[in-house]
Amino acid sequence: MIENKVVVITGASSGIGEASARLLARQGAKVVLGARREDRLKAIAESIEAEGGSAAFVAMDVTRPTDNDAIIRRAEDRFGRVDVIFLNAGLMPTSPVSALKTDEWNAAIDINIKGVLNGVAASMPLFLEQKSGQVIAVSSVAGLKAYPGSAIYGGTKWFVRDFMEVLRMESAMEGSNIRTSTIYPAAINTELLGGISDPTAAAAMKNLYSQHAISPERVASVVSFAIDAPEDTNINEFTIGPTSQPW
Ligand code: NDP
């Protein structure tokens, strides 16, 4: 069931996070939006509320543990609980290893890996206290297969896969009633390519996306499906891509 669930979404200022927030709010969820661009969050939250939905927002950087604590607090203050945390914030600075873009490697690790860990650390105490909760994380098809140019990005998404699978197992073993879902999008039309600074990698990805990318609303519908699944059910290992995707 989605109606009245409180869903915290990181990376909600664009792309998959924004599309998921809008869809879930239309389906009756109370959404709490987090990202760094506060003006975007404010506009999205206002437009959700103008349509009759419930939305709160807080500017946050997932790399800071205190910001993750703050968005959970904001959700509790406004809506009284948290049912789902959708760990979606990420960046994809694709480049060959030989380009040695070490600052981008570190940023990807900080946001895509530590951001997920910070979100889990912030929400798990509440989930344990409530004896219920759901963690949804975004890996990627690059978290399932190796692709040239994606050594570091793919590595961060392989981490998400491993981490979420162990979290699923441990939650079952501990009887904590924490549901887990990991989703693996292929090429999705969002702002993600804007984070690629290597000109050759950027051109190649642009070409690939122009042929195969699908809309973030398609991913949002899978997020909604995972939340809507019966309360004793985990939806795991979903890849989402176009029928034309050959890789
Ligand atoms: P977007 O670039 O549109 O969205 C990324 C979101 O992450 C933005 O809202 C951005 O907001 C937020 N974000 C980035 N860094 C931080 C940070 N430090 N703290 C808080 N928020 C942050 O791309 P997508 O919607 O495509 O990306 C969403 C997720 O989907 C990512 O994890 C990505 O890796 C994954 N994915 C995307 C695919 C695609 O083809 N698009 C394919 C497979 C996976 P802000 O800048 O305001 O902070």
Residues whose N, C-alpha, C, O or C-beta is under 5 A from the ligand:
A	BS01	NDP	G11 A12 S13 S14 G15 I16 G17 G34 A35 R36 R37 M60 D61 V62 T63 N88 A89 G90 L91 I111 V138 S139 S140 V141 P185 A186 A187 I188 T190 E191 L192
